[in-house]
Amino acid sequence: MKYSIKKQLAISFAGLIAIVMVLYMLINNLFLERFYIARKEADLVEIYNEINKITDEADYTNEEFEKNFRKISGTNNVELGILWINVEDGSAEILYESRNNRILRGRLQGYLYGLESVSDNKDILVRTADYQIQRFSDSVDSTDYLEAWGRLGTGCFFLMRTPIESIRENVKISNQFTSYMIVAGILISLIFVWGISKKISNPIQELTKLSSRMADLDFEAKFTSRVQNEIGELGKNFNQMSGTLERTISELKTANNELKNDIEQKTQIDEMRKEFLSNVSHELKTPIALIQGYAEGLKECINDDEQSREFYCDVIMDEASKMNNMVKKLLTLNQLESGADIVSMERFDLTELVTGVIQSAGILAQQKGVSILCEAKEPVYVWGDEFKVEEVATNYISNALNHVQENGKIEVTLCRNENKVRVSVFNTGKQIPEESLDKIWIKFYKVDKARTREYGGSGIGLSIVKAIMESMNQEYGVYNTPDGVCFWFELDSSKGE
């Protein structure tokens, strides 16, 4: 892999650490000396304040002062000279001189009498009424110093100085040590980051190999790294997806096998066609005979009165209407069973659809003195072919109206069960014989032929329901209750409600 995550992480983190350390070294080089000098200024001021607490100049000459000065100067490498000047004759007396450094005496006198060397470079840092702190370069020993001189409360004059060269040396050593630490830090960081990046990238590389094997339909591959983070969750999802794909492919193979079986059953279609023609011929024989008989009666003027002629015409028209409805249903059923009718799956409100069907059947229900009850009010969204589902609901409610007992009731309910919505149509009345429950879905099957003939049924409506539900791969059925019969069908619930 050209740009691996492991290398990118290692280079990125190491580069970041290197930048931080280099910035640290630059800051040391630019500001550490200034910081040291500022600290030295503060030390000189602190020493001045301690010395200025002495009220008698005679105390500058005793051993106790020498001891205290060394204690307060500590490791600051500060030299001190204290000079007393007689105002009357201008004579000077050195009261204290650390390390017998006569140069301090000379420099202090030079400052007091304005006899400074022109070759000395001086930079005043702090100036008050009592003292002055300055940085200067001594032309005699070519050394830079930080000096503080001025007047004490006893009236004596003082001069303190500390070499800046030691500060520079400390800065140089510090920067050198920092450089070593930077190199060591970068090396240690590389090792540490390499280990961390390896820990992060190894599960990702395993996922890459896993996806490659899954692409080759190798579903035995599983994510095995036990990492407690997002990558671990992704690995678990990969394992679940692998199992789901395996099951899906298994189902596809099963469906393919069933398809082969369907092809093998193609020879049965001719038998079904023969059976269909036989049933149609049987169903059409009676109405055609009635139409023919009554038509011949009209032609031969068997009954001359107008009432009889109207009766003959009504019979002919009624039988022709029944034949027309049966032919339409047969055409619809043929389209469904042949697969020529396209099923359009869409999301729609089932409550609104069922309510509309009930309203359409309201007039017929009132004529029969039957009440249709439906408690569903809230929208219930499902997936299916809305027009075909409407035909199923219409068939169920029409069937209930044809078989409900006088002054009975019809109840329509919508019930959600997990990812399904079940629609049930119950009507009070006579139960269906148990041996006929599985047969009522067969074309032209009639439980009570006389009653079916009475309301003009053809035995095709429930066959259409069966074809529609099977075209959408959904469940349907019927069962008896103590006081009637209940038909039902199910649809997939929409999760987008």
Long-range contacts (C-beta under 8 A, 24 or more apart in sequence): 4-201, 5-197, 5-200, 5-201, 5-204, 6-194, 6-197, 6-198, 6-200, 6-201, 7-197, 8-197, 9-193, 9-196, 9-197, 9-200, 9-201, 10-190, 10-193, 10-194, 10-197, 13-189, 13-193, 13-196, 13-197, 14-186, 14-189, 14-190, 14-193, 17-185, 17-186, 17-189, 18-182, 18-186, 21-178, 21-181, 21-182, 21-185, 21-186, 22-182, 24-178, 24-182, 25-175, 25-178, 25-179, 25-182, 28-171, 28-174, 28-175, 28-178, 29-171, 29-175, 32-171, 32-174, 32-175, 33-167, 33-168, 33-171, 36-167, 36-170, 36-171, 37-125, 37-135, 37-146, 37-164, 37-167, 40-76, 40-146, 40-162, 40-164, 40-167, 41-125, 41-126, 41-133, 41-146, 43-76, 43-78, 43-162, 44-78, 44-133, 44-146, 44-148, 44-160, 44-162, 45-126, 45-133, 45-148, 46-72, 47-72, 47-73, 47-76, 47-78, 47-80, 47-160, 48-131, 48-148, 48-150, 48-158, 48-160, 51-80, 51-82, 51-152, 51-158, 52-130, 52-152, 52-153, 54-152, 54-153, 54-154, 55-153, 55-154, 56-154, 57-84, 57-95, 57-154, 57-155, 57-156, 60-95, 60-96, 60-154, 60-156, 61-95, 61-96, 65-96, 66-96, 69-96, 69-98, 76-162, 77-162, 77-163, 77-166, 78-160, 78-161, 78-162, 79-104, 79-160, 79-161, 79-162, 80-104, 80-158, 80-159, 80-160, 81-105, 81-108, 81-158, 81-159, 81-160, 82-152, 82-156, 82-157, 82-158, 83-108, 83-109, 83-112, 83-156, 83-157, 83-158, 83-159, 84-155, 84-156, 84-157, 85-112, 85-157, 95-156, 103-140, 104-159, 104-161, 107-147, 107-159, 108-149, 108-157, 108-158, 108-159, 111-149, 111-159, 112-157, 131-158, 135-164, 200-231, 203-227, 203-231, 203-232, 203-235, 204-231, 206-235, 207-231, 207-234, 207-235, 207-238, 210-235, 210-238, 210-242, 211-238, 214-238, 214-241, 214-242, 214-245, 217-249, 219-243, 219-245, 219-246, 276-443, 279-443, 279-444, 280-330, 282-444, 283-326, 283-444, 283-458, 283-459, 284-323, 284-326, 287-319, 287-320, 287-322, 287-323, 288-323, 290-315, 290-316, 290-319, 291-315, 291-316, 291-319, 291-320, 318-456, 321-456, 322-456, 322-458, 325-456, 325-458, 326-458, 326-460, 329-458, 329-460, 329-461, 329-464, 330-460, 332-464, 333-443, 333-460, 333-463, 333-464, 333-467, 336-464, 336-467, 336-468, 336-471, 337-467, 339-471, 341-471, 343-385, 343-388, 343-471, 343-472, 344-385, 344-386, 344-387, 345-383, 345-384, 345-385, 345-472, 346-383, 346-384, 346-385, 346-386, 347-381, 347-382, 347-383, 347-494, 347-496, 348-381, 348-382, 348-384, 348-386, 348-389, 349-379, 349-380, 349-381, 350-380, 350-381, 350-382, 350-389, 350-414, 350-421, 350-423, 350-491, 351-376, 351-377, 351-378, 351-379, 351-380, 351-414, 352-379, 353-386, 353-389, 353-390, 353-393, 354-393, 354-412, 354-414, 354-423, 356-390, 357-390, 357-393, 357-394, 357-397, 358-397, 358-412, 360-394, 361-394, 361-397, 361-398, 361-401, 364-401, 365-401, 365-410, 368-401, 368-404, 368-406, 369-406, 369-407, 370-401, 370-404, 370-407, 370-408, 370-409, 370-410, 371-409, 371-410, 372-397, 372-409, 372-410, 372-411, 372-412, 373-409, 373-410, 373-411, 373-412, 374-411, 374-412, 374-413, 375-413, 376-412, 376-413, 376-414, 379-497, 380-414, 380-416, 380-421, 380-493, 380-497, 381-493, 381-494, 381-496, 381-497, 382-421, 382-491, 382-492, 382-493, 382-494, 383-491, 383-492, 383-493, 383-494, 384-472, 384-474, 384-491, 384-492, 385-468, 385-471, 385-472, 388-468, 388-471, 388-472, 389-468, 389-491, 391-464, 391-468, 392-465, 392-468, 392-469, 392-476, 392-489, 393-423, 393-425, 395-461, 395-462, 395-464, 395-465, 396-423, 396-425, 396-465, 396-487, 396-489, 397-425, 398-461, 399-425, 399-461, 399-462, 399-487, 400-425, 400-426, 400-427, 400-487, 401-427, 402-455, 402-457, 403-427, 403-429, 403-430, 403-451, 403-485, 404-428, 404-429, 404-484, 405-429, 405-430, 408-484, 416-493, 418-493, 419-492, 419-493, 419-495, 420-490, 420-491, 420-492, 420-493, 421-490, 421-491, 421-492, 421-493, 422-488, 422-489, 422-490, 423-488, 423-489, 423-490, 423-491, 424-486, 424-487, 424-488, 425-486, 425-487, 425-488, 426-481, 426-484, 426-485, 426-486, 426-487, 427-484, 427-485, 428-483, 428-484, 429-484, 429-485, 430-485, 431-480, 431-481, 431-484, 431-485, 432-478, 432-480, 432-485, 434-480, 437-478, 437-479, 437-480, 440-478, 441-465, 441-466, 465-489
